[in-house]
């Protein structure tokens, strides 16, 4: 997987696992992925992003793009939050250690 400026370490992509135990590497080989990095469950901007994704989900996926939500919460907390936006079935990666965030160059806000 490549970002605008660099290639991400494949080990990190293999270690990043969804709630269904799929790696981000596997998902990206299946089809292009819109990978959304969220801050925390109480973040107003993150909730707005989830609302926008929910509203535009059909258009995103109709074009052959998958959606992956990356978050720092325990998965049970995230599952409840995403369910509120109709996104419970979207692949999600719990990354409380922020390994994936760091691999793509995202720093703490």
C-alpha positions as CSV (number, residue, x, y, z in Angstrom):
1,X,0.0,0.0,0.0
2,X,1.3,3.4,-0.8
3,X,0.6,6.8,0.6
4,X,1.2,10.0,-1.3
5,X,4.8,10.1,-0.3
6,X,5.9,6.6,0.8
7,X,5.3,3.0,0.9
8,X,3.9,1.6,4.2
9,X,5.8,-1.3,5.8
10,X,4.0,-4.5,4.7
11,X,4.6,-6.0,8.2
12,X,2.4,-3.2,9.6
13,X,-0.3,-3.8,7.0
14,X,-0.3,-7.5,7.7
15,X,-0.5,-6.9,11.5
16,X,-3.4,-4.4,11.2
17,X,-6.4,-6.7,11.6
18,X,-10.2,-6.0,11.3
19,X,-12.9,-7.4,13.6
20,X,-13.2,-10.3,11.1
21,X,-9.4,-10.9,11.3
22,X,-8.7,-9.7,7.8
23,X,-5.5,-7.7,7.4
24,X,-5.4,-4.3,5.8
25,X,-3.0,-5.8,3.2
26,X,-5.6,-8.5,2.3
27,X,-8.4,-6.0,1.9
28,X,-6.2,-3.7,-0.2
29,X,-5.4,-6.6,-2.6
30,X,-9.1,-7.3,-3.0
31,X,-10.0,-3.7,-4.1
32,X,-9.0,-0.1,-3.4
33,X,-9.8,1.0,0.1
34,X,-10.8,4.3,1.6
35,X,-9.0,4.1,4.9
36,X,-10.4,6.5,7.5
37,X,-8.3,7.3,10.5
38,X,-10.4,8.4,13.5
39,X,-9.2,10.1,16.7
40,X,-11.5,9.0,19.5
41,X,-15.2,8.3,20.1
42,X,-15.9,11.7,21.6
43,X,-14.3,13.6,18.8
44,X,-16.9,15.9,17.1
45,X,-15.0,15.8,13.8
46,X,-14.8,12.0,13.9
47,X,-18.6,11.8,14.4
48,X,-19.1,14.1,11.5
49,X,-16.8,12.0,9.3
50,X,-18.8,8.9,10.3
51,X,-22.1,10.6,9.4
52,X,-20.6,11.7,6.1
53,X,-19.4,8.2,5.3
54,X,-22.7,6.7,6.3
55,X,-24.6,9.1,3.9
56,X,-22.2,8.5,1.0
57,X,-21.4,4.9,1.6
58,X,-23.4,3.6,-1.3
59,X,-21.7,6.0,-3.8
60,X,-18.3,5.1,-2.4
61,X,-18.8,1.3,-2.6
62,X,-20.6,1.4,-5.9
63,X,-17.5,2.7,-7.5
64,X,-15.6,-0.4,-6.3
65,X,-13.9,1.1,-3.3
66,X,-14.1,-0.5,0.1
67,X,-14.1,1.4,3.4
68,X,-11.9,0.6,6.4
69,X,-12.2,2.5,9.7
70,X,-9.1,2.7,11.9
71,X,-9.6,3.8,15.5
72,X,-7.8,3.9,18.8
73,X,-10.7,2.6,20.9
74,X,-11.3,-0.9,22.2
75,X,-13.3,-2.7,19.5
76,X,-16.4,-3.0,21.7
77,X,-16.6,0.8,22.1
78,X,-16.0,1.3,18.4
79,X,-18.6,-1.3,17.4
80,X,-21.2,0.5,19.4
81,X,-20.3,3.9,17.9
82,X,-20.2,2.7,14.3
83,X,-23.5,0.9,14.7
84,X,-25.1,4.3,15.5
85,X,-24.1,5.4,12.1
86,X,-25.1,2.2,10.3
87,X,-21.5,1.2,9.8
88,X,-21.3,-1.8,12.1
89,X,-20.5,-4.1,9.2
90,X,-17.7,-2.0,7.8
91,X,-14.2,-3.4,8.4
92,X,-12.7,-1.7,11.4
93,X,-9.2,-1.9,12.9
94,X,-8.6,-1.2,16.6
95,X,-5.2,0.4,16.9
96,X,-4.8,1.7,20.5
97,X,-1.0,1.6,20.2
98,X,-1.3,3.8,17.1
99,X,1.1,1.6,15.0
100,X,-0.8,2.1,11.8
101,X,-1.2,5.8,12.5
102,X,2.5,6.1,12.9
103,X,3.2,4.0,9.8
104,X,1.3,6.5,7.7
105,X,2.8,9.5,9.4
106,X,-0.1,10.6,11.6
107,X,0.8,12.2,14.9
108,X,-1.3,12.8,17.9
109,X,-3.5,15.8,17.6
